[in-house]
Amino acid sequence: MEDNAAARFRATVQNAVTHSERVAGEAKARSDRHRAENAALAQQLRARRLPAGDTTPTSPALRAAANGFRIRNALPVENLPSPAELVPIRKRERPKRPRVGEEDEDFSQERIMRRVDGTRPGDPRK
């Protein structure tokens, strides 16, 4: 009976070791993927190009908290451009002027509707 208990104990320990190795491997792969993504984002920021998507800058308080966290944990803190430098200035679009002339493709009822007597709606009848 003691041999059976020892065998079960060894199997349980082996299962725990196998599980911990698998979980550690998954965590390392996830960490490596995040590091690669962060490195790509940092490269884009250095080149002053924003990735597609949300261009809302991070609040100054959150940026300060993140920098403080990195400093306290002895992580590298890069001197990246400020949010104002990263968000491109967008010119206001001028409203398009209506086209005038024969090439004007206005298909409104006012231009194409005519009565049988040749007058337009709203014009006095002949």
LUMLO-529585 format. One record per residue: x, y, z of N, C-alpha, C in turn; residue number from 1. Coordinates in Angstrom, 2 decimals. Last residue first. Layout:
REM residues N
pt n_c1:X | n_c2:Y | n_c3:Z | ca_c1:X | ca_c2:Y | ca_c3:Z | c_c1:X | c_c2:Y | c_c3:Z | k:NUM
...
END
This chain:
REM residues 126
pt n_c1:-48.98 | n_c2:79.54 | n_c3:-68.68 | ca_c1:-49.16 | ca_c2:80.39 | ca_c3:-69.87 | c_c1:-50.58 | c_c2:80.46 | c_c3:-70.29 | k:126
pt n_c1:-48.65 | n_c2:79.76 | n_c3:-65.13 | ca_c1:-49.02 | ca_c2:79.02 | ca_c3:-66.35 | c_c1:-49.26 | c_c2:79.99 | c_c3:-67.49 | k:125
pt n_c1:-45.81 | n_c2:80.79 | n_c3:-63.25 | ca_c1:-47.20 | ca_c2:81.00 | ca_c3:-63.67 | c_c1:-47.47 | c_c2:80.28 | c_c3:-64.99 | k:124
pt n_c1:-43.90 | n_c2:78.24 | n_c3:-61.59 | ca_c1:-43.99 | ca_c2:79.33 | ca_c3:-62.57 | c_c1:-45.47 | c_c2:79.56 | c_c3:-62.90 | k:123
pt n_c1:-44.31 | n_c2:76.01 | n_c3:-59.99 | ca_c1:-44.04 | ca_c2:77.28 | ca_c3:-59.32 | c_c1:-44.07 | c_c2:78.46 | c_c3:-60.27 | k:122
pt n_c1:-42.90 | n_c2:73.78 | n_c3:-62.30 | ca_c1:-43.76 | ca_c2:73.96 | ca_c3:-61.12 | c_c1:-43.36 | c_c2:75.25 | c_c3:-60.39 | k:121
pt n_c1:-42.42 | n_c2:75.33 | n_c3:-65.52 | ca_c1:-41.95 | ca_c2:74.57 | ca_c3:-64.35 | c_c1:-42.93 | c_c2:74.73 | c_c3:-63.22 | k:120
pt n_c1:-44.01 | n_c2:74.89 | n_c3:-68.72 | ca_c1:-43.64 | ca_c2:75.69 | ca_c3:-67.55 | c_c1:-43.16 | c_c2:74.76 | c_c3:-66.44 | k:119
pt n_c1:-44.89 | n_c2:73.27 | n_c3:-70.79 | ca_c1:-43.53 | ca_c2:73.80 | ca_c3:-70.86 | c_c1:-43.11 | c_c2:74.63 | c_c3:-69.67 | k:118
pt n_c1:-47.31 | n_c2:71.99 | n_c3:-70.57 | ca_c1:-47.31 | ca_c2:73.25 | ca_c3:-71.32 | c_c1:-45.94 | c_c2:73.92 | c_c3:-71.34 | k:117
pt n_c1:-46.64 | n_c2:69.86 | n_c3:-68.95 | ca_c1:-46.92 | ca_c2:69.57 | ca_c3:-70.36 | c_c1:-46.89 | c_c2:70.86 | c_c3:-71.18 | k:116
pt n_c1:-44.03 | n_c2:70.99 | n_c3:-66.79 | ca_c1:-45.42 | ca_c2:70.64 | ca_c3:-67.09 | c_c1:-45.55 | c_c2:70.40 | c_c3:-68.60 | k:115
pt n_c1:-41.03 | n_c2:69.50 | n_c3:-65.68 | ca_c1:-41.72 | ca_c2:70.52 | ca_c3:-66.49 | c_c1:-43.15 | c_c2:70.03 | c_c3:-66.72 | k:114
pt n_c1:-38.30 | n_c2:68.77 | n_c3:-63.75 | ca_c1:-39.75 | ca_c2:68.64 | ca_c3:-63.87 | c_c1:-40.30 | c_c2:69.81 | c_c3:-64.68 | k:113
pt n_c1:-35.64 | n_c2:69.37 | n_c3:-63.46 | ca_c1:-36.03 | ca_c2:68.41 | ca_c3:-64.50 | c_c1:-37.54 | c_c2:68.29 | c_c3:-64.69 | k:112
pt n_c1:-35.25 | n_c2:71.32 | n_c3:-61.47 | ca_c1:-34.57 | ca_c2:71.46 | ca_c3:-62.76 | c_c1:-35.12 | c_c2:70.54 | c_c3:-63.83 | k:111
pt n_c1:-36.83 | n_c2:70.50 | n_c3:-59.31 | ca_c1:-36.98 | ca_c2:71.85 | ca_c3:-59.84 | c_c1:-36.37 | c_c2:71.98 | c_c3:-61.22 | k:110
pt n_c1:-35.90 | n_c2:67.99 | n_c3:-58.59 | ca_c1:-37.16 | ca_c2:68.10 | ca_c3:-59.31 | c_c1:-37.33 | c_c2:69.48 | c_c3:-59.95 | k:109
pt n_c1:-32.42 | n_c2:67.59 | n_c3:-59.26 | ca_c1:-33.54 | ca_c2:67.93 | ca_c3:-58.38 | c_c1:-34.79 | c_c2:68.13 | c_c3:-59.21 | k:108
pt n_c1:-30.04 | n_c2:66.84 | n_c3:-60.36 | ca_c1:-31.24 | ca_c2:66.13 | ca_c3:-60.79 | c_c1:-32.41 | c_c2:66.42 | c_c3:-59.86 | k:107
pt n_c1:-27.32 | n_c2:68.32 | n_c3:-61.53 | ca_c1:-28.35 | ca_c2:68.52 | ca_c3:-60.53 | c_c1:-29.63 | c_c2:67.88 | c_c3:-61.03 | k:106
pt n_c1:-24.60 | n_c2:68.36 | n_c3:-62.54 | ca_c1:-25.48 | ca_c2:67.20 | ca_c3:-62.57 | c_c1:-26.52 | c_c2:67.29 | c_c3:-61.47 | k:105
pt n_c1:-23.19 | n_c2:70.73 | n_c3:-64.54 | ca_c1:-23.79 | ca_c2:70.50 | ca_c3:-63.24 | c_c1:-24.79 | c_c2:69.35 | c_c3:-63.33 | k:104
pt n_c1:-22.34 | n_c2:71.42 | n_c3:-66.96 | ca_c1:-21.86 | ca_c2:70.13 | ca_c3:-66.47 | c_c1:-22.40 | c_c2:69.81 | c_c3:-65.09 | k:103
pt n_c1:-23.44 | n_c2:73.96 | n_c3:-67.27 | ca_c1:-24.07 | ca_c2:72.85 | ca_c3:-67.98 | c_c1:-23.60 | c_c2:71.49 | c_c3:-67.46 | k:102
pt n_c1:-23.36 | n_c2:75.56 | n_c3:-64.00 | ca_c1:-23.06 | ca_c2:75.41 | ca_c3:-65.42 | c_c1:-23.71 | c_c2:74.19 | c_c3:-66.00 | k:101
pt n_c1:-21.89 | n_c2:75.18 | n_c3:-60.90 | ca_c1:-22.80 | ca_c2:75.96 | ca_c3:-61.72 | c_c1:-22.40 | c_c2:75.77 | c_c3:-63.16 | k:100
pt n_c1:-21.71 | n_c2:73.38 | n_c3:-57.88 | ca_c1:-21.28 | ca_c2:73.55 | ca_c3:-59.26 | c_c1:-22.34 | c_c2:74.32 | c_c3:-60.03 | k:99
pt n_c1:-21.22 | n_c2:74.75 | n_c3:-54.64 | ca_c1:-22.09 | ca_c2:74.08 | ca_c3:-55.62 | c_c1:-21.62 | c_c2:74.37 | c_c3:-57.03 | k:98
pt n_c1:-18.15 | n_c2:74.16 | n_c3:-52.96 | ca_c1:-19.08 | ca_c2:75.09 | ca_c3:-53.60 | c_c1:-19.98 | c_c2:74.32 | c_c3:-54.55 | k:97
pt n_c1:-17.62 | n_c2:72.36 | n_c3:-50.01 | ca_c1:-17.54 | ca_c2:72.40 | ca_c3:-51.46 | c_c1:-18.59 | c_c2:73.36 | c_c3:-52.00 | k:96
pt n_c1:-16.11 | n_c2:73.82 | n_c3:-47.16 | ca_c1:-17.28 | ca_c2:73.21 | ca_c3:-47.79 | c_c1:-17.18 | c_c2:73.37 | c_c3:-49.30 | k:95
pt n_c1:-12.80 | n_c2:72.88 | n_c3:-46.32 | ca_c1:-13.73 | ca_c2:73.90 | ca_c3:-46.79 | c_c1:-14.94 | c_c2:73.22 | c_c3:-47.39 | k:94
pt n_c1:-11.64 | n_c2:71.29 | n_c3:-43.47 | ca_c1:-12.06 | ca_c2:71.15 | ca_c3:-44.85 | c_c1:-13.03 | c_c2:72.26 | c_c3:-45.19 | k:93
pt n_c1:-8.93 | n_c2:72.27 | n_c3:-41.55 | ca_c1:-10.38 | ca_c2:72.23 | ca_c3:-41.70 | c_c1:-10.72 | c_c2:72.14 | c_c3:-43.18 | k:92
pt n_c1:-6.17 | n_c2:70.13 | n_c3:-41.08 | ca_c1:-6.74 | ca_c2:71.33 | ca_c3:-41.66 | c_c1:-8.25 | c_c2:71.17 | c_c3:-41.75 | k:91
pt n_c1:-4.81 | n_c2:68.83 | n_c3:-38.17 | ca_c1:-5.69 | ca_c2:68.59 | ca_c3:-39.31 | c_c1:-6.27 | c_c2:69.91 | c_c3:-39.78 | k:90
pt n_c1:-1.75 | n_c2:67.98 | n_c3:-37.00 | ca_c1:-2.71 | ca_c2:69.07 | ca_c3:-37.09 | c_c1:-3.53 | c_c2:68.86 | c_c3:-38.35 | k:89
pt n_c1:-1.19 | n_c2:64.78 | n_c3:-35.51 | ca_c1:-1.03 | ca_c2:65.72 | ca_c3:-36.62 | c_c1:-2.12 | c_c2:66.80 | c_c3:-36.57 | k:88
pt n_c1:0.18 | n_c2:64.02 | n_c3:-32.50 | ca_c1:-1.11 | ca_c2:64.16 | ca_c3:-33.16 | c_c1:-0.97 | c_c2:65.19 | c_c3:-34.27 | k:87
pt n_c1:2.80 | n_c2:64.31 | n_c3:-31.52 | ca_c1:2.41 | ca_c2:63.11 | ca_c3:-32.25 | c_c1:1.12 | c_c2:63.25 | c_c3:-33.03 | k:86
pt n_c1:3.12 | n_c2:66.60 | n_c3:-30.08 | ca_c1:3.99 | ca_c2:66.41 | ca_c3:-31.23 | c_c1:3.54 | c_c2:65.24 | c_c3:-32.11 | k:85
pt n_c1:1.31 | n_c2:66.21 | n_c3:-28.04 | ca_c1:1.07 | ca_c2:67.31 | ca_c3:-28.98 | c_c1:1.92 | c_c2:67.17 | c_c3:-30.24 | k:84
pt n_c1:2.47 | n_c2:64.13 | n_c3:-26.55 | ca_c1:1.28 | ca_c2:63.87 | ca_c3:-27.37 | c_c1:1.02 | c_c2:64.97 | c_c3:-28.39 | k:83
pt n_c1:6.08 | n_c2:64.27 | n_c3:-26.97 | ca_c1:4.85 | ca_c2:64.57 | ca_c3:-26.25 | c_c1:3.65 | c_c2:64.28 | c_c3:-27.15 | k:82
pt n_c1:8.33 | n_c2:61.53 | n_c3:-27.70 | ca_c1:7.72 | ca_c2:62.82 | ca_c3:-27.97 | c_c1:6.42 | c_c2:63.02 | c_c3:-27.20 | k:81
pt n_c1:10.15 | n_c2:59.86 | n_c3:-25.03 | ca_c1:9.37 | ca_c2:59.85 | ca_c3:-26.26 | c_c1:8.74 | c_c2:61.23 | c_c3:-26.47 | k:80
pt n_c1:12.64 | n_c2:58.66 | n_c3:-23.56 | ca_c1:12.18 | ca_c2:60.03 | ca_c3:-23.71 | c_c1:11.45 | c_c2:60.13 | c_c3:-25.04 | k:79
pt n_c1:11.99 | n_c2:55.60 | n_c3:-21.86 | ca_c1:12.45 | ca_c2:56.34 | ca_c3:-23.04 | c_c1:11.88 | c_c2:57.74 | c_c3:-23.02 | k:78
pt n_c1:13.05 | n_c2:53.93 | n_c3:-19.21 | ca_c1:12.06 | ca_c2:54.96 | ca_c3:-19.53 | c_c1:12.61 | c_c2:55.77 | c_c3:-20.69 | k:77
pt n_c1:13.46 | n_c2:50.56 | n_c3:-18.20 | ca_c1:13.92 | ca_c2:51.69 | ca_c3:-19.01 | c_c1:12.77 | c_c2:52.64 | c_c3:-19.33 | k:76
pt n_c1:12.84 | n_c2:49.89 | n_c3:-14.73 | ca_c1:12.59 | ca_c2:49.59 | ca_c3:-16.15 | c_c1:13.04 | c_c2:50.79 | c_c3:-16.97 | k:75
pt n_c1:12.85 | n_c2:49.93 | n_c3:-11.94 | ca_c1:14.12 | ca_c2:49.92 | ca_c3:-12.68 | c_c1:13.93 | c_c2:49.46 | c_c3:-14.13 | k:74
pt n_c1:10.51 | n_c2:50.45 | n_c3:-10.70 | ca_c1:10.83 | ca_c2:49.05 | ca_c3:-10.97 | c_c1:12.08 | c_c2:48.88 | c_c3:-11.83 | k:73
pt n_c1:10.40 | n_c2:53.21 | n_c3:-10.58 | ca_c1:10.43 | ca_c2:52.45 | ca_c3:-9.32 | c_c1:10.85 | c_c2:51.00 | c_c3:-9.54 | k:72
pt n_c1:10.24 | n_c2:53.78 | n_c3:-13.36 | ca_c1:11.42 | ca_c2:54.20 | ca_c3:-12.59 | c_c1:11.54 | c_c2:53.39 | c_c3:-11.30 | k:71
pt n_c1:7.73 | n_c2:52.73 | n_c3:-14.01 | ca_c1:8.93 | ca_c2:52.22 | ca_c3:-14.67 | c_c1:10.19 | c_c2:52.58 | c_c3:-13.88 | k:70
pt n_c1:6.07 | n_c2:54.28 | n_c3:-12.36 | ca_c1:6.11 | ca_c2:52.83 | ca_c3:-12.20 | c_c1:7.39 | c_c2:52.26 | c_c3:-12.81 | k:69
pt n_c1:6.52 | n_c2:56.84 | n_c3:-13.47 | ca_c1:6.89 | ca_c2:56.55 | ca_c3:-12.07 | c_c1:7.01 | c_c2:55.06 | c_c3:-11.82 | k:68
pt n_c1:5.40 | n_c2:56.47 | n_c3:-16.01 | ca_c1:6.83 | ca_c2:56.76 | ca_c3:-15.88 | c_c1:7.32 | c_c2:56.47 | c_c3:-14.47 | k:67
pt n_c1:2.73 | n_c2:56.08 | n_c3:-15.23 | ca_c1:3.44 | ca_c2:55.02 | ca_c3:-15.94 | c_c1:4.95 | c_c2:55.23 | c_c3:-15.84 | k:66
pt n_c1:2.15 | n_c2:58.56 | n_c3:-14.05 | ca_c1:2.07 | ca_c2:57.33 | ca_c3:-13.24 | c_c1:2.84 | c_c2:56.20 | c_c3:-13.90 | k:65
pt n_c1:2.46 | n_c2:60.24 | n_c3:-16.28 | ca_c1:3.34 | ca_c2:60.42 | ca_c3:-15.12 | c_c1:3.33 | c_c2:59.16 | c_c3:-14.25 | k:64
pt n_c1:0.35 | n_c2:59.30 | n_c3:-17.88 | ca_c1:1.73 | ca_c2:59.21 | ca_c3:-18.38 | c_c1:2.72 | c_c2:59.32 | c_c3:-17.22 | k:63
pt n_c1:-1.80 | n_c2:59.98 | n_c3:-16.23 | ca_c1:-1.54 | ca_c2:58.57 | ca_c3:-16.51 | c_c1:-0.13 | c_c2:58.37 | c_c3:-17.04 | k:62
pt n_c1:-1.58 | n_c2:62.77 | n_c3:-16.29 | ca_c1:-1.51 | ca_c2:62.06 | ca_c3:-15.01 | c_c1:-1.19 | c_c2:60.58 | c_c3:-15.23 | k:61
pt n_c1:-1.94 | n_c2:63.41 | n_c3:-19.02 | ca_c1:-0.64 | ca_c2:63.65 | ca_c3:-18.37 | c_c1:-0.50 | c_c2:62.90 | c_c3:-17.05 | k:60
pt n_c1:-3.66 | n_c2:60.85 | n_c3:-20.93 | ca_c1:-3.69 | ca_c2:61.99 | ca_c3:-20.00 | c_c1:-2.32 | c_c2:62.16 | c_c3:-19.35 | k:59
pt n_c1:-2.82 | n_c2:60.14 | n_c3:-24.29 | ca_c1:-2.96 | ca_c2:59.68 | ca_c3:-22.92 | c_c1:-2.88 | c_c2:60.88 | c_c3:-21.99 | k:58
pt n_c1:-4.67 | n_c2:61.52 | n_c3:-27.08 | ca_c1:-3.46 | ca_c2:61.35 | ca_c3:-26.28 | c_c1:-3.77 | c_c2:60.87 | c_c3:-24.86 | k:57
pt n_c1:-6.41 | n_c2:59.84 | n_c3:-29.54 | ca_c1:-6.60 | ca_c2:60.60 | ca_c3:-28.31 | c_c1:-5.35 | c_c2:60.42 | c_c3:-27.45 | k:56
pt n_c1:-6.50 | n_c2:58.39 | n_c3:-31.80 | ca_c1:-5.43 | ca_c2:59.38 | ca_c3:-31.71 | c_c1:-5.61 | c_c2:60.27 | c_c3:-30.49 | k:55
pt n_c1:-7.17 | n_c2:55.04 | n_c3:-32.57 | ca_c1:-7.47 | ca_c2:56.16 | ca_c3:-31.69 | c_c1:-6.28 | c_c2:57.10 | c_c3:-31.59 | k:54
pt n_c1:-5.87 | n_c2:54.15 | n_c3:-35.76 | ca_c1:-6.79 | ca_c2:53.94 | ca_c3:-34.64 | c_c1:-6.97 | c_c2:55.21 | c_c3:-33.85 | k:53
pt n_c1:-2.55 | n_c2:53.43 | n_c3:-36.75 | ca_c1:-3.95 | ca_c2:53.70 | ca_c3:-37.09 | c_c1:-4.81 | c_c2:53.42 | c_c3:-35.87 | k:52
pt n_c1:0.15 | n_c2:54.90 | n_c3:-34.90 | ca_c1:-0.52 | ca_c2:53.77 | ca_c3:-35.52 | c_c1:-1.96 | c_c2:54.14 | c_c3:-35.82 | k:51
pt n_c1:1.92 | n_c2:57.87 | n_c3:-35.80 | ca_c1:0.95 | ca_c2:57.20 | ca_c3:-34.94 | c_c1:0.40 | c_c2:55.97 | c_c3:-35.65 | k:50
pt n_c1:5.22 | n_c2:58.72 | n_c3:-36.03 | ca_c1:4.08 | ca_c2:58.21 | ca_c3:-36.78 | c_c1:3.17 | c_c2:57.48 | c_c3:-35.82 | k:49
pt n_c1:7.76 | n_c2:59.46 | n_c3:-35.13 | ca_c1:6.64 | ca_c2:60.41 | ca_c3:-35.06 | c_c1:5.49 | c_c2:60.01 | c_c3:-35.99 | k:48
pt n_c1:9.68 | n_c2:57.67 | n_c3:-34.76 | ca_c1:9.57 | ca_c2:58.18 | ca_c3:-36.13 | c_c1:8.43 | c_c2:59.20 | c_c3:-36.24 | k:47
pt n_c1:9.11 | n_c2:57.03 | n_c3:-32.15 | ca_c1:10.38 | ca_c2:57.72 | ca_c3:-32.43 | c_c1:10.35 | c_c2:58.35 | c_c3:-33.83 | k:46
pt n_c1:6.71 | n_c2:55.69 | n_c3:-32.58 | ca_c1:6.70 | ca_c2:56.97 | ca_c3:-31.86 | c_c1:7.99 | c_c2:57.75 | c_c3:-32.11 | k:45
pt n_c1:7.62 | n_c2:53.41 | n_c3:-33.90 | ca_c1:6.70 | ca_c2:54.32 | ca_c3:-34.59 | c_c1:6.67 | c_c2:55.68 | c_c3:-33.91 | k:44
pt n_c1:9.13 | n_c2:52.32 | n_c3:-31.81 | ca_c1:9.80 | ca_c2:52.70 | ca_c3:-33.05 | c_c1:8.92 | c_c2:53.67 | c_c3:-33.84 | k:43
pt n_c1:7.12 | n_c2:51.75 | n_c3:-29.99 | ca_c1:8.14 | ca_c2:52.74 | ca_c3:-29.63 | c_c1:8.88 | c_c2:53.22 | c_c3:-30.87 | k:42
pt n_c1:5.77 | n_c2:49.74 | n_c3:-31.44 | ca_c1:5.09 | ca_c2:51.00 | ca_c3:-31.13 | c_c1:6.09 | c_c2:52.10 | c_c3:-30.78 | k:41
pt n_c1:7.78 | n_c2:47.76 | n_c3:-31.44 | ca_c1:7.28 | ca_c2:48.31 | ca_c3:-32.71 | c_c1:6.58 | c_c2:49.65 | c_c3:-32.49 | k:40
pt n_c1:7.98 | n_c2:47.28 | n_c3:-28.70 | ca_c1:9.15 | ca_c2:47.78 | ca_c3:-29.42 | c_c1:8.73 | c_c2:48.40 | c_c3:-30.75 | k:39
pt n_c1:5.43 | n_c2:46.27 | n_c3:-28.19 | ca_c1:5.83 | ca_c2:47.53 | ca_c3:-27.58 | c_c1:7.05 | c_c2:48.13 | c_c3:-28.29 | k:38
pt n_c1:5.58 | n_c2:43.86 | n_c3:-29.65 | ca_c1:4.58 | ca_c2:44.87 | ca_c3:-30.00 | c_c1:4.96 | c_c2:46.24 | c_c3:-29.44 | k:37
pt n_c1:7.66 | n_c2:42.59 | n_c3:-28.23 | ca_c1:7.83 | ca_c2:42.89 | ca_c3:-29.65 | c_c1:6.83 | c_c2:43.96 | c_c3:-30.10 | k:36
pt n_c1:6.46 | n_c2:42.36 | n_c3:-25.68 | ca_c1:7.70 | ca_c2:43.13 | ca_c3:-25.85 | c_c1:7.92 | c_c2:43.53 | c_c3:-27.30 | k:35
pt n_c1:4.32 | n_c2:40.67 | n_c3:-26.30 | ca_c1:4.06 | ca_c2:42.04 | ca_c3:-25.84 | c_c1:5.31 | c_c2:42.92 | c_c3:-25.99 | k:34
pt n_c1:5.76 | n_c2:38.34 | n_c3:-26.99 | ca_c1:4.89 | ca_c2:38.97 | ca_c3:-27.98 | c_c1:4.61 | c_c2:40.43 | c_c3:-27.59 | k:33
pt n_c1:7.02 | n_c2:37.77 | n_c3:-24.54 | ca_c1:7.84 | ca_c2:38.07 | ca_c3:-25.72 | c_c1:7.02 | c_c2:38.78 | c_c3:-26.80 | k:32
pt n_c1:4.73 | n_c2:37.25 | n_c3:-22.98 | ca_c1:5.61 | ca_c2:38.36 | ca_c3:-22.64 | c_c1:6.48 | c_c2:38.77 | c_c3:-23.83 | k:31
pt n_c1:3.80 | n_c2:34.95 | n_c3:-24.26 | ca_c1:2.95 | ca_c2:36.14 | ca_c3:-24.20 | c_c1:3.79 | c_c2:37.38 | c_c3:-23.90 | k:30
pt n_c1:5.96 | n_c2:33.24 | n_c3:-23.74 | ca_c1:5.58 | ca_c2:33.54 | ca_c3:-25.13 | c_c1:4.73 | c_c2:34.81 | c_c3:-25.19 | k:29
pt n_c1:5.87 | n_c2:33.17 | n_c3:-20.94 | ca_c1:7.05 | ca_c2:33.72 | ca_c3:-21.62 | c_c1:6.73 | c_c2:34.09 | c_c3:-23.05 | k:28
pt n_c1:3.40 | n_c2:31.94 | n_c3:-20.55 | ca_c1:3.62 | ca_c2:33.30 | ca_c3:-20.04 | c_c1:4.82 | c_c2:33.94 | c_c3:-20.72 | k:27
pt n_c1:3.90 | n_c2:29.43 | n_c3:-21.69 | ca_c1:2.86 | ca_c2:30.29 | ca_c3:-22.26 | c_c1:3.05 | c_c2:31.74 | c_c3:-21.82 | k:26
pt n_c1:5.90 | n_c2:28.52 | n_c3:-19.92 | ca_c1:6.20 | ca_c2:28.69 | ca_c3:-21.34 | c_c1:5.19 | c_c2:29.60 | c_c3:-22.03 | k:25
pt n_c1:4.44 | n_c2:28.39 | n_c3:-17.53 | ca_c1:5.58 | ca_c2:29.30 | ca_c3:-17.62 | c_c1:5.96 | c_c2:29.56 | c_c3:-19.08 | k:24
pt n_c1:2.62 | n_c2:26.38 | n_c3:-18.21 | ca_c1:2.13 | ca_c2:27.73 | ca_c3:-17.90 | c_c1:3.27 | c_c2:28.74 | c_c3:-18.00 | k:23
pt n_c1:4.40 | n_c2:24.20 | n_c3:-18.52 | ca_c1:3.55 | ca_c2:24.65 | ca_c3:-19.64 | c_c1:3.07 | c_c2:26.08 | c_c3:-19.41 | k:22
pt n_c1:5.51 | n_c2:24.04 | n_c3:-15.96 | ca_c1:6.38 | ca_c2:24.30 | ca_c3:-17.11 | c_c1:5.58 | c_c2:24.81 | c_c3:-18.30 | k:21
pt n_c1:3.24 | n_c2:23.43 | n_c3:-14.45 | ca_c1:3.94 | ca_c2:24.69 | ca_c3:-14.20 | c_c1:4.88 | c_c2:25.04 | c_c3:-15.35 | k:20
pt n_c1:2.57 | n_c2:20.90 | n_c3:-15.51 | ca_c1:1.64 | ca_c2:22.02 | ca_c3:-15.63 | c_c1:2.37 | c_c2:23.36 | c_c3:-15.45 | k:19
pt n_c1:4.83 | n_c2:19.43 | n_c3:-14.73 | ca_c1:4.49 | ca_c2:19.55 | ca_c3:-16.15 | c_c1:3.57 | c_c2:20.75 | c_c3:-16.38 | k:18
pt n_c1:4.58 | n_c2:19.64 | n_c3:-11.94 | ca_c1:5.76 | ca_c2:20.17 | ca_c3:-12.61 | c_c1:5.47 | c_c2:20.40 | c_c3:-14.09 | k:17
pt n_c1:2.14 | n_c2:18.30 | n_c3:-11.55 | ca_c1:2.28 | ca_c2:19.70 | ca_c3:-11.14 | c_c1:3.47 | c_c2:20.36 | c_c3:-11.83 | k:16
pt n_c1:2.79 | n_c2:15.75 | n_c3:-12.49 | ca_c1:1.73 | ca_c2:16.51 | ca_c3:-13.14 | c_c1:1.84 | c_c2:18.00 | c_c3:-12.80 | k:15
pt n_c1:4.75 | n_c2:15.07 | n_c3:-10.59 | ca_c1:5.11 | ca_c2:15.17 | ca_c3:-12.00 | c_c1:4.07 | c_c2:15.98 | c_c3:-12.78 | k:14
pt n_c1:3.16 | n_c2:14.97 | n_c3:-8.26 | ca_c1:4.26 | ca_c2:15.95 | ca_c3:-8.36 | c_c1:4.66 | c_c2:16.14 | c_c3:-9.82 | k:13
pt n_c1:1.50 | n_c2:12.85 | n_c3:-8.98 | ca_c1:0.93 | ca_c2:14.17 | ca_c3:-8.68 | c_c1:1.98 | c_c2:15.25 | c_c3:-8.81 | k:12
pt n_c1:3.37 | n_c2:10.80 | n_c3:-9.20 | ca_c1:2.56 | ca_c2:11.18 | ca_c3:-10.37 | c_c1:1.96 | c_c2:12.57 | c_c3:-10.17 | k:11
pt n_c1:4.32 | n_c2:10.65 | n_c3:-6.55 | ca_c1:5.24 | ca_c2:10.98 | ca_c3:-7.63 | c_c1:4.47 | c_c2:11.44 | c_c3:-8.87 | k:10
pt n_c1:1.89 | n_c2:9.88 | n_c3:-5.27 | ca_c1:2.55 | ca_c2:11.14 | ca_c3:-4.91 | c_c1:3.50 | c_c2:11.57 | c_c3:-6.03 | k:9
pt n_c1:1.44 | n_c2:7.39 | n_c3:-6.42 | ca_c1:0.47 | ca_c2:8.47 | ca_c3:-6.64 | c_c1:1.09 | c_c2:9.83 | c_c3:-6.33 | k:8
pt n_c1:3.70 | n_c2:6.08 | n_c3:-5.42 | ca_c1:3.53 | ca_c2:6.21 | ca_c3:-6.87 | c_c1:2.54 | c_c2:7.33 | c_c3:-7.19 | k:7
pt n_c1:3.17 | n_c2:6.15 | n_c3:-2.70 | ca_c1:4.37 | ca_c2:6.82 | ca_c3:-3.20 | c_c1:4.26 | c_c2:7.04 | c_c3:-4.71 | k:6
pt n_c1:0.86 | n_c2:4.58 | n_c3:-2.64 | ca_c1:0.79 | ca_c2:5.98 | ca_c3:-2.20 | c_c1:1.99 | c_c2:6.75 | c_c3:-2.72 | k:5
pt n_c1:1.95 | n_c2:2.11 | n_c3:-3.49 | ca_c1:0.88 | ca_c2:2.74 | ca_c3:-4.25 | c_c1:0.78 | c_c2:4.23 | c_c3:-3.89 | k:4
pt n_c1:3.74 | n_c2:1.54 | n_c3:-1.45 | ca_c1:4.24 | ca_c2:1.73 | ca_c3:-2.82 | c_c1:3.22 | c_c2:2.45 | c_c3:-3.68 | k:3
pt n_c1:2.03 | n_c2:1.16 | n_c3:0.68 | ca_c1:2.92 | ca_c2:2.31 | ca_c3:0.71 | c_c1:3.48 | c_c2:2.59 | c_c3:-0.68 | k:2
pt n_c1:0.81 | n_c2:-1.18 | n_c3:0.00 | ca_c1:0.00 | ca_c2:0.00 | ca_c3:0.00 | c_c1:0.86 | c_c2:1.25 | c_c3:0.00 | k:1
END
